Amino acid sequence: MVFWGSDEFELIIKAQYEQKLEDLNCTFWRESSCTYCVSPKGLTTAFKINLFTSEINSREKLISPNGNSLLSVAKFRIRQVKLANSEYTVLGFINMKTLETEFVVISTNEFVKKLSIREPESINSQIVNLRFWLMEDRSLFETVNMSLEGEWYFLSKGFNGRLADKEEWCFTSYLNNWGPIACQSLYS
């Protein structure tokens, strides 16, 4: 397995993110290290997207404490002030089994709403800590405060699926879903 340093890791994610914006027929420029102003080609209106890249930890085991097999573990530390100034939040990380870049694409309002329900105390802190588990079936869950018992109860897949599949910590529907940004590009 190949592991990159954090600088290379961030560059790979940013390059693939920028390529995706070009594929969506958008022009863009950086307003800051993580904030992009994005505009559909040919238009003068722009919207803002914050891109956050995960911390890399080559020692992270791809198995949960209860033995659930994982494709990746992605950890983020996000400054709360960065969330306030964008229409969308994109979280980029590397799938450590396939070495492909994965993106969580979500409106910032929806992201903050999910966090406030899941982790109410995080909304009042300056730094938001997140940990995502990408499961073998490509389900994605935010698990930063998930206990061993919580994992067993909510994330273990039973006869009718996981209990967490429709909960606030499920981010599966946002995984590599560029539809909202594509639509924003079309209708801006």
WOMOLIN-V471938 format. One record per helix or strand. SS is the DSSP state (A for helix, B for strand). FROM is the first residue (numbers start at 1). LEN is the number of residues. If there is no record, write none. Layout:
# WOMOLIN-V471938
SS|FROM|LEN, SS|FROM|LEN
This chain:
# WOMOLIN-V471938
A|6|18, B|26|5, B|35|6, B|47|7, B|55|1, B|63|1, B|69|11, A|80|4, B|88|7, B|101|7, A|108|11, A|120|5, B|127|9, B|140|3, A|148|8, B|158|1, B|161|1, A|163|4, B|170|1, A|172|3, B|175|1, A|179|9
